[in-house]
Amino acid sequence: MSQIFLTALSLSTMTRLPAAPHLPASDVFALIAALDPAGIAITALSGALLAARMRQTFVTMAFFAVVTGVGGGTVRDLLIGAPVFWVHNAWTAPVCLGVALLVWFSPARWWQGEGTRVIEWADAAGLGAYAVLGTAKALALGVAPVPAALMGVITGCVGGVIRDVIAGRPSIIMRPELYVTPAALTSAICAGGHMAGLDKMIVWPLAALAGFGLRGAAIHWQLGLPAYGPKGNGET
């Protein structure tokens, strides 16, 4: 009987699917070092520009920049039980405040026209970069691929959602163009490449570019998913 049990255990071990390896922490730290300054600056820029378009004070502009820059990453870290990233990085808040200062001292005519899409394009660039960062960090901390991809979506999107709610305007996820979908595409490519064992230094940039490209196409051509019901366009 024991021999049968050992044989069955051996066969079970042989046929078990191998788990995808966790991303080494050193690789994630390298990704953070490469993407965080630019990613935070770009997402903070979208918040500062919205305050400029609304003709707010510098205090409001700085607040929008900080909240937009760190909002998604903060929610992600709280959900996965990691230390909140910007609390332990001395340069994160100064980057956001520096972006707010640059916008404050720039000519108002650059941001006041409703026809400009600078806010949307800055948000699109931040969305692609941060969706990769959020997914990679979650994978490195042992989160399963599907929840890790959701953490990437949260990292890329939540800052913009918080910005819009505080500004008292319709949330970006309730507008016609694709927004969550590009972040989901980026996160899915990142997690899928990890599961397939592909080179992360190729997968990560491609994933970020895919999300940025889809979001950019949505901005330019106003692409949206079908809405529930017989009429209308989708929101996300």
Steps between C-alpha positions, in 0.01 A plus 500: 500500500782740587665423166180593316472822699860595421451424133185716484678783683790480255269516199314795652827684551613429145176624342463810714523818296801713597419830665628815338804629686472821696672802355823563689473797731813652349329512159198676644721751677676565170162553334396740775825694463446528124126572484397657830648850454358536149175318581430707809590823321269422206204399713556795732507722191149392405377600845680835497372578150142436603540747787651752256208458260262556791698813606567373852755621758849355523403306813220327308731439206766343721236285672364378166854419383582296811169314514508411131866401510481263797131403520507177299822372653375575850182295453703217346746485788221503758322214324807275472627582849819674385649818651347799323768587248506879518507518881846339495640693200616849584492620139143400399312795652763754380462367144125562515547844651765582240259413221238724659753786511587454133134516402436797731773710337418397143282721276132453584405492132670163467243327720182711495359398162242224519624370166839398637544130578824532698334371818368192323832420331696546823252273675534241221879490535478464877235231468721278283810537715323455833295199390828320428652613829199394704480157338872434532511604865204278587658203322827557683317490832345163421155611381343261248501621135130594470485702825840647410357621168210658689755677721652637181163635390449662839848654494444647155143626541415589859707819516303647209172387652581668834606816315170523314290430809675773701463740207126436497489395137381170345755229568722399210365146519147631434594673175467346153866430416675182604692549825495192723533274194847636398622453857360145498675429169832621641461299820392185313802515270730552798351211699473276193862558406599411855300176486655412163852563631573772243772757544353770722721769350313443173155427643481801732570771237270329249224478761533871587500599133196282430298667775614848398425425135148375571425792730643742241281347229199538731585867557551572131208302357277496810492123511271336753352162587130432433277601790233287659168547328393583146666845473814684603870432528693332778691678771790275575 
